[in-house]
Amino acid sequence: MAAQREPNSRLRDVIAVVGCTFEALARDVRRIAAENGEILQTNKSAISHWVNGTRAPSGRVGQYLAEALSRRAGRTVTRTEIGLPVGDAEEPAESDPVLAVTDLGRADVERRRFLAIAAFTTAGVAMPLGYDHEATARMLRARTGTSLVGAEDVDVVRQITTAFSAADERLGGGHGLTTVTAYLADTAAPMLRGRFPSEALRRAAFGAVAELAYLAGWKHHDLGQEGAAQRYYQVGYKLACEADPHGHAAWMMRALAHQALSLKQPHHCVDLVEGALRTGLGHVDGQTEALLHITHARAYAATDENPSAARALLAAEDALLRDDGPQPSYSHVSGPAAGTVASHTARTLTDLADHIGTEQQHRDALTRWDPAKYKRVHALTHADLGDSLAAQARADEAVAAWTQALVLMEGMTSDRTRKAITSIRSTLAVYQRRKVPGAADLARRAREALA
């Protein structure tokens, strides 16, 4: 028989300070696990066992528990603070972003445990707000090597990023992830240690690797691996600061906020996007600025600041009208800005319960994207369009939109598409009972897609 463990007084004290019940905390842990692609059955009895010391959280559950308490406390609560061992779940942060992105890429290829069990944290969203770019820049320049890097080296990184970004849209985040991260760790990141013939080329190289790191993060996000995605976004931000501390850095701040908003965790998002706007305004083109403003609108809507959300929507529309130069590759990767603005306007209006406006914006977005080039975008937009139609009690049209979404999702390796399919099943069950035409067939296809 295992020896009786001591009660975990640290965990008990933190729970008492945040003032939540065991049942509420268990619910938080389950929700955070779901954000990170894991289904748990944690209940109040499990919390009681952890506090009493008769059991301890296993796997990633300790991370989820610390994150749940962090969200309730409004500050970072570490595993150590609640009496849990750190183990290999919290790999020490590497201050050198070149080493950090190399380690991340290798961890992906080698399927190292710390990355596999990394969890998304709300504290991680705010990382750029306290980041000291100048100190990192001095360190990076002191570590310059002797190998000469040319423009061709940088161009190849961009070409590979472009090719795998295009494949990602058609086949999902699971396609080519290991190839991307291996190239990032073994070729792209080490290039940044070289000597550059000009400062412009050095900045271009850091920008190219930052975009590749963003792609790796995006692929993890599409697979529902949110902790890994957040780590790539964070290191991508640090690399972007070295390339362009204004526009590109602002874009990576947006990436961190966008991920948090997609997980319905808006804490820090308003501050982060406001920081991105302060950093980027005056240094980015109208299309990129519009994408910053629309993320600002979503952050406001998610925190029930509706008048501010409306103002940010108008700012996004105004910025789109500006024709003041080419859109940089780091923001152009998201597709036509007008389509992205329409799509995110729809999500903002969903939060504001304007389902008619949501429908109009989704339909507008669909006209902006090439359906062959942006297949996953079309699939997810049709799914969202179906949701807005269902909210208006237009069942036949909702079924038609969802059917089109499932057709487009065939062959994709994407957790986001799977979640979209899962989300419609309860409504489809109602439609089946009401004998809505096509509902039974669509429900069958949804089951097969998830099998």
C-alpha positions as CSV (number, residue, x, y, z in Angstrom):
1,M,0.0,0.0,0.0
2,A,1.3,3.5,-0.9
3,A,2.3,5.6,2.1
4,Q,-0.1,8.3,3.2
5,R,0.9,11.6,1.8
6,E,0.8,14.9,3.7
7,P,-2.1,17.3,3.0
8,N,-1.2,19.9,0.4
9,S,-1.5,23.0,2.5
10,R,-0.2,25.3,-0.2
11,L,-3.0,24.2,-2.6
12,R,-5.6,24.5,0.1
13,D,-4.4,28.1,1.0
14,V,-4.4,29.3,-2.6
15,I,-7.9,27.9,-3.2
16,A,-9.0,29.7,0.0
17,V,-7.5,33.0,-1.2
18,V,-9.2,32.9,-4.6
19,G,-12.5,32.0,-2.9
20,C,-13.9,29.3,-5.1
21,T,-15.6,25.9,-4.3
22,F,-14.0,22.6,-5.3
23,E,-16.8,22.1,-7.7
24,A,-16.2,25.4,-9.5
25,L,-12.4,24.8,-9.6
26,A,-13.0,21.3,-11.1
27,R,-15.2,22.9,-13.8
28,D,-12.4,25.4,-14.5
29,V,-9.8,22.5,-14.8
30,R,-12.1,20.6,-17.3
31,R,-12.6,23.8,-19.4
32,I,-8.8,24.5,-19.6
33,A,-8.1,20.9,-20.5
34,A,-10.6,21.1,-23.3
35,E,-8.9,24.3,-24.6
36,N,-5.7,22.2,-24.8
37,G,-7.4,19.3,-26.6
38,E,-7.9,17.0,-23.6
39,I,-11.2,15.8,-22.2
40,L,-11.1,15.3,-18.4
41,Q,-13.6,14.1,-15.9
42,T,-12.2,16.1,-13.0
43,N,-14.8,16.6,-10.2
44,K,-14.9,18.1,-6.7
45,S,-13.8,14.8,-5.2
46,A,-10.6,14.9,-7.3
47,I,-9.8,18.4,-5.9
48,S,-10.5,17.2,-2.4
49,H,-8.0,14.3,-2.9
50,W,-5.4,16.7,-4.2
51,V,-5.9,19.0,-1.2
52,N,-5.9,16.1,1.3
53,G,-2.7,14.7,-0.3
54,T,-4.2,11.3,-1.0
55,R,-3.7,11.8,-4.7
56,A,-1.8,14.2,-7.0
57,P,-2.7,15.5,-10.4
58,S,-1.1,13.5,-13.2
59,G,0.0,14.4,-16.7
60,R,-0.8,17.9,-17.7
61,V,-3.5,18.3,-15.0
62,G,-1.2,20.1,-12.6
63,Q,-0.6,22.7,-15.3
64,Y,-4.4,23.1,-15.8
65,L,-4.9,23.5,-12.1
66,A,-2.3,26.2,-11.8
67,E,-3.8,28.0,-14.8
68,A,-7.3,27.8,-13.4
69,L,-6.1,29.3,-10.1
70,S,-4.1,32.0,-12.0
71,R,-7.3,33.1,-13.9
72,R,-9.2,33.3,-10.7
73,A,-6.4,35.1,-8.8
74,G,-5.7,37.6,-11.6
75,R,-2.0,36.8,-11.4
76,T,0.4,33.9,-12.3
77,V,0.1,31.0,-9.9
78,T,2.9,28.5,-10.4
79,R,2.9,24.8,-9.7
80,T,5.5,25.3,-7.0
81,E,3.2,27.7,-5.2
82,I,0.5,25.1,-5.0
83,G,2.8,22.4,-3.8
84,L,3.2,20.5,-7.1
85,P,6.5,19.4,-8.5
86,V,7.7,21.2,-11.7
87,G,9.1,18.1,-13.3
88,D,9.6,18.4,-17.0
89,A,6.3,20.2,-17.7
90,E,7.8,23.6,-17.3
91,E,11.0,23.8,-19.4
92,P,13.1,26.8,-18.3
93,A,12.5,29.8,-20.5
94,E,15.4,30.5,-22.8
95,S,16.2,34.3,-23.0
96,D,17.9,33.9,-26.4
97,P,15.1,33.7,-29.0
98,V,17.4,32.0,-31.5
99,L,18.2,29.2,-29.1
100,A,14.6,29.1,-27.9
101,V,13.1,28.6,-31.4
102,T,15.8,26.0,-32.2
103,D,14.9,24.1,-29.0
104,L,11.2,24.3,-29.8
105,G,11.7,23.0,-33.3
106,R,13.8,20.1,-32.1
107,A,11.4,19.3,-29.3
108,D,8.7,19.0,-32.0
109,V,10.7,16.7,-34.2
110,E,11.9,14.6,-31.2
111,R,8.4,14.7,-29.6
112,R,9.9,15.9,-26.4
113,R,7.6,15.7,-23.3
114,F,7.8,19.4,-22.2
115,L,6.3,20.6,-25.5
116,A,3.8,17.8,-25.8
117,I,2.3,18.7,-22.4
118,A,2.7,22.5,-22.6
119,A,-0.6,24.2,-21.8
120,F,-1.9,27.6,-22.9
121,T,-1.8,30.2,-20.2
122,T,-3.5,33.6,-19.9
123,A,-0.3,35.0,-18.3
124,G,1.6,34.0,-21.5
125,V,-0.7,36.2,-23.6
126,A,0.7,39.3,-21.8
127,M,4.4,38.3,-22.3
128,P,5.1,41.1,-24.9
129,L,3.9,43.8,-22.4
130,G,6.9,43.2,-20.2
131,Y,9.5,42.2,-22.8
132,D,12.9,44.0,-22.8
133,H,13.8,44.0,-26.5
134,E,16.9,46.1,-26.1
135,A,18.6,43.7,-23.7
136,T,17.9,40.8,-26.1
137,A,19.1,42.8,-29.1
138,R,22.5,43.4,-27.3
139,M,22.8,39.8,-26.4
140,L,22.1,38.6,-30.0
141,R,24.6,40.9,-31.5
142,A,27.2,39.7,-29.1
143,R,26.6,36.2,-30.3
144,T,27.2,36.8,-34.0
145,G,29.2,34.0,-35.7
146,T,31.5,34.0,-38.7
147,S,29.4,32.3,-41.5
148,L,28.3,34.8,-44.1
149,V,24.6,34.8,-44.9
150,G,23.4,36.0,-48.3
151,A,20.0,37.1,-49.7
152,E,19.5,33.7,-51.3
153,D,19.5,32.1,-47.8
154,V,16.8,34.4,-46.7
155,D,14.8,34.0,-49.9
156,V,14.7,30.2,-49.5
157,V,13.3,30.5,-46.0
158,R,10.5,32.7,-47.3
159,Q,9.8,30.3,-50.2
160,I,9.5,27.4,-47.9
161,T,7.2,29.3,-45.6
162,T,5.0,30.4,-48.5
163,A,4.8,26.8,-49.8
164,F,3.9,25.2,-46.5
165,S,1.4,28.0,-45.7
166,A,-0.4,27.3,-48.9
167,A,-0.5,23.6,-48.2
168,D,-1.7,24.3,-44.6
169,E,-4.8,26.0,-46.0
170,R,-5.7,23.1,-48.2
171,L,-4.7,20.1,-46.0
172,G,-4.8,21.4,-42.4
173,G,-2.2,22.0,-39.7
174,G,-1.2,18.4,-39.4
175,H,0.3,18.4,-42.9
176,G,4.0,19.0,-42.9
177,L,4.3,20.1,-39.3
178,T,7.4,18.0,-38.6
179,T,9.0,19.1,-41.9
180,V,8.4,22.8,-41.0
181,T,9.8,22.5,-37.5
182,A,12.8,20.4,-38.5
183,Y,13.7,23.1,-41.1
184,L,13.2,25.8,-38.6
185,A,15.5,24.2,-36.0
186,D,18.2,22.8,-38.3
187,T,18.5,25.5,-41.0
188,A,16.5,28.7,-40.6
189,A,17.2,29.5,-36.9
190,P,21.0,28.7,-37.1
191,M,21.2,31.1,-40.0
192,L,20.5,34.0,-37.6
193,R,23.9,33.4,-35.9
194,G,25.7,34.4,-39.1
195,R,27.3,37.6,-40.4
196,F,25.2,39.7,-42.7
197,P,26.5,42.1,-45.3
198,S,23.9,44.7,-44.4
199,E,21.6,45.6,-41.5
200,A,18.6,45.4,-43.9
201,L,19.4,41.8,-44.8
202,R,19.9,40.9,-41.1
203,R,16.4,42.3,-40.3
204,A,15.0,40.5,-43.3
205,A,16.5,37.2,-42.0
206,F,15.0,37.6,-38.5
207,G,11.7,38.5,-40.1
208,A,11.7,35.4,-42.3
209,V,12.4,33.1,-39.4
210,A,9.8,34.9,-37.3
211,E,7.2,34.2,-40.1
212,L,8.3,30.5,-40.1
213,A,7.9,30.3,-36.3
214,Y,4.4,31.9,-36.7
215,L,3.5,29.2,-39.2
216,A,4.7,26.5,-36.8
217,G,2.5,28.1,-34.1
218,W,-0.4,28.4,-36.4
219,K,-0.2,24.7,-37.3
220,H,-0.2,23.7,-33.7
221,H,-3.2,26.0,-33.1
222,D,-5.1,24.4,-35.9
223,L,-4.3,21.0,-34.3
224,G,-5.7,22.2,-30.9
225,Q,-2.2,22.1,-29.4
226,E,-2.5,25.5,-27.8
227,G,0.4,25.4,-25.4
228,A,2.8,24.7,-28.1
229,A,1.2,27.3,-30.4
230,Q,1.6,29.9,-27.7
231,R,5.3,29.2,-27.3
232,Y,6.0,29.5,-31.0
233,Y,4.0,32.8,-31.1
234,Q,6.0,34.1,-28.1
235,V,9.4,33.3,-29.7
236,G,8.1,34.6,-33.0
237,Y,7.3,37.9,-31.3
238,K,10.9,38.1,-30.0
239,L,12.4,37.4,-33.4
240,A,10.0,39.9,-35.0
241,C,11.2,42.6,-32.6
242,E,14.7,42.1,-34.0
243,A,13.4,42.4,-37.6
244,D,10.9,45.2,-37.2
245,P,10.1,46.4,-33.6
246,H,7.1,48.3,-35.0
247,G,5.0,46.6,-37.6
248,H,6.1,43.0,-37.4
249,A,6.2,43.0,-33.6
250,A,2.7,44.5,-33.5
251,W,1.5,41.7,-35.8
252,M,2.9,39.0,-33.4
253,M,1.2,40.7,-30.5
254,R,-2.0,40.4,-32.5
255,A,-1.3,36.7,-33.0
256,L,-1.1,36.0,-29.3
257,A,-4.3,38.0,-28.7
258,H,-6.1,36.2,-31.6
259,Q,-5.3,32.8,-30.1
260,A,-6.6,33.8,-26.7
261,L,-9.8,35.2,-28.2
262,S,-10.4,32.0,-30.2
263,L,-10.2,30.2,-26.8
264,K,-12.6,32.7,-25.2
265,Q,-9.9,33.9,-22.8
266,P,-9.9,37.7,-23.4
267,H,-7.9,38.6,-20.3
268,H,-5.0,40.8,-21.3
269,C,-6.2,41.0,-24.9
270,V,-7.4,44.6,-24.9
271,D,-4.1,45.7,-23.3
272,L,-2.1,43.6,-25.7
273,V,-3.9,44.9,-28.9
274,E,-3.7,48.5,-27.6
275,G,0.0,47.9,-27.2
276,A,0.2,46.5,-30.7
277,L,-1.6,49.6,-32.1
278,R,0.7,52.0,-30.2
279,T,3.7,50.0,-31.6
280,G,2.4,49.7,-35.2
281,L,0.5,52.8,-36.0
282,G,2.4,55.0,-38.4
283,H,4.6,52.1,-39.4
284,V,2.2,49.7,-41.2
285,D,0.0,49.9,-44.3
286,G,-3.8,50.3,-44.2
287,Q,-4.5,46.6,-44.7
288,T,-2.3,45.6,-41.7
289,E,-3.7,48.4,-39.6
290,A,-7.2,47.2,-40.3
291,L,-6.3,43.7,-39.1
292,L,-5.0,45.2,-35.8
293,H,-8.2,47.3,-35.4
294,I,-10.5,44.3,-36.0
295,T,-8.7,42.2,-33.4
296,H,-9.1,45.2,-31.1
297,A,-12.9,45.1,-31.8
298,R,-13.1,41.4,-31.0
299,A,-11.2,42.0,-27.7
300,Y,-13.6,44.7,-26.7
301,A,-16.7,42.7,-27.7
302,A,-15.4,39.7,-25.7
303,T,-15.1,41.9,-22.6
304,D,-18.6,43.5,-23.1
305,E,-17.2,46.9,-24.0
306,N,-19.7,47.3,-26.8
307,P,-19.3,51.0,-27.7
308,S,-15.5,50.6,-27.9
309,A,-16.0,47.5,-30.1
310,A,-18.1,49.6,-32.5
311,R,-15.5,52.3,-32.7
312,A,-12.8,49.7,-33.4
313,L,-15.0,48.2,-36.2
314,L,-15.2,51.6,-37.8
315,A,-11.5,52.2,-37.5
316,A,-10.9,48.9,-39.3
317,E,-13.2,49.9,-42.1
318,D,-11.5,53.3,-42.4
319,A,-8.0,51.7,-42.5
320,L,-9.1,49.3,-45.3
321,L,-9.8,52.3,-47.5
322,R,-6.2,53.5,-47.3
323,D,-4.0,52.7,-50.3
324,D,-0.6,53.5,-49.0
325,G,1.8,50.8,-50.0
326,P,2.2,47.0,-50.3
327,Q,1.1,44.7,-47.5
328,P,4.0,42.9,-45.8
329,S,4.3,39.2,-46.1
330,Y,3.8,38.6,-42.3
331,S,0.2,40.0,-42.4
332,H,-0.5,39.0,-46.0
333,V,-0.3,35.3,-45.0
334,S,-3.8,35.6,-43.4
335,G,-5.3,36.3,-46.9
336,P,-7.0,39.3,-48.3
337,A,-7.4,41.8,-45.5
338,A,-11.0,42.7,-46.5
339,G,-12.0,39.0,-46.1
340,T,-10.3,38.7,-42.8
341,V,-11.9,41.9,-41.5
342,A,-15.3,40.7,-42.7
343,S,-14.8,37.4,-41.0
344,H,-13.7,38.9,-37.7
345,T,-16.4,41.5,-37.9
346,A,-18.8,38.6,-38.0
347,R,-17.3,37.1,-34.9
348,T,-17.5,40.4,-33.1
349,L,-21.2,40.7,-34.1
350,T,-21.7,37.2,-32.8
351,D,-20.5,38.3,-29.4
352,L,-22.9,41.3,-29.7
353,A,-25.8,38.8,-30.5
354,D,-26.3,40.5,-33.9
355,H,-27.0,37.3,-35.9
356,I,-28.3,39.1,-39.0
357,G,-25.2,41.3,-39.2
358,T,-23.1,38.2,-38.6
359,E,-24.7,36.4,-41.5
360,Q,-24.1,39.3,-43.8
361,Q,-20.4,39.6,-42.8
362,H,-19.8,35.8,-43.3
363,R,-21.4,36.0,-46.8
364,D,-19.2,39.0,-47.6
365,A,-16.1,37.2,-46.4
366,L,-16.8,34.2,-48.6
367,T,-16.7,36.5,-51.7
368,R,-13.3,37.8,-50.7
369,W,-11.3,34.5,-50.6
370,D,-10.3,32.2,-53.4
371,P,-12.2,29.0,-52.5
372,A,-9.4,26.8,-53.9
373,K,-6.5,28.7,-52.3
374,Y,-8.3,29.2,-49.0
375,K,-10.2,26.0,-48.7
376,R,-10.1,25.7,-44.8
377,V,-11.2,29.3,-44.5
378,H,-14.2,28.6,-46.7
379,A,-15.0,25.5,-44.7
380,L,-14.9,27.2,-41.3
381,T,-16.8,30.2,-42.7
382,H,-19.6,28.0,-44.0
383,A,-19.7,26.4,-40.6
384,D,-20.0,29.8,-38.9
385,L,-22.5,30.9,-41.4
386,G,-24.6,27.9,-40.6
387,D,-24.5,28.8,-36.9
388,S,-25.7,32.3,-37.6
389,L,-28.6,30.9,-39.7
390,A,-29.5,28.5,-37.0
391,A,-29.6,31.3,-34.5
392,Q,-32.2,33.0,-36.8
393,A,-34.3,29.7,-36.9
394,R,-33.5,29.2,-40.6
395,A,-33.0,25.5,-40.3
396,D,-33.0,24.5,-44.0
397,E,-30.4,27.2,-44.8
398,A,-28.3,26.2,-41.8
399,V,-28.2,22.6,-42.9
400,A,-27.2,23.6,-46.4
401,A,-24.3,25.8,-45.1
402,W,-23.1,23.0,-42.8
403,T,-23.3,20.5,-45.6
404,Q,-21.0,22.7,-47.7
405,A,-18.6,23.0,-44.8
406,L,-18.3,19.2,-44.4
407,V,-17.7,18.8,-48.1
408,L,-14.8,21.3,-47.9
409,M,-13.3,19.7,-44.7
410,E,-12.8,16.3,-46.3
411,G,-9.2,15.2,-46.2
412,M,-8.0,17.9,-43.7
413,T,-6.0,17.2,-40.6
414,S,-7.3,20.0,-38.5
415,D,-8.7,20.1,-34.9
416,R,-10.5,23.3,-35.7
417,T,-12.6,21.6,-38.4
418,R,-13.3,18.7,-36.1
419,K,-14.5,21.1,-33.4
420,A,-16.7,22.9,-35.9
421,I,-18.3,19.5,-36.9
422,T,-18.8,18.6,-33.2
423,S,-20.4,21.9,-32.4
424,I,-23.3,21.4,-34.8
425,R,-24.3,17.9,-33.7
426,S,-26.6,19.0,-30.8
427,T,-28.5,21.3,-33.1
428,L,-28.7,18.6,-35.8
429,A,-30.2,16.2,-33.3
430,V,-33.0,18.8,-32.8
431,Y,-33.4,19.2,-36.6
432,Q,-33.6,15.4,-37.0
433,R,-36.5,15.2,-34.5
434,R,-38.2,18.0,-36.4
435,K,-37.7,16.2,-39.8
436,V,-35.7,19.1,-41.3
437,P,-34.8,18.1,-44.8
438,G,-31.1,16.9,-45.0
439,A,-30.6,16.9,-41.3
440,A,-30.4,13.1,-40.9
441,D,-28.0,12.7,-43.8
442,L,-25.8,15.5,-42.5
443,A,-25.8,14.0,-39.0
444,R,-24.6,10.7,-40.5
445,R,-21.8,12.4,-42.4
446,A,-20.8,14.3,-39.3
447,R,-20.5,11.0,-37.3
448,E,-18.4,9.5,-40.1
449,A,-16.1,12.6,-40.3
450,L,-15.4,12.3,-36.5
451,A,-15.0,8.6,-36.5
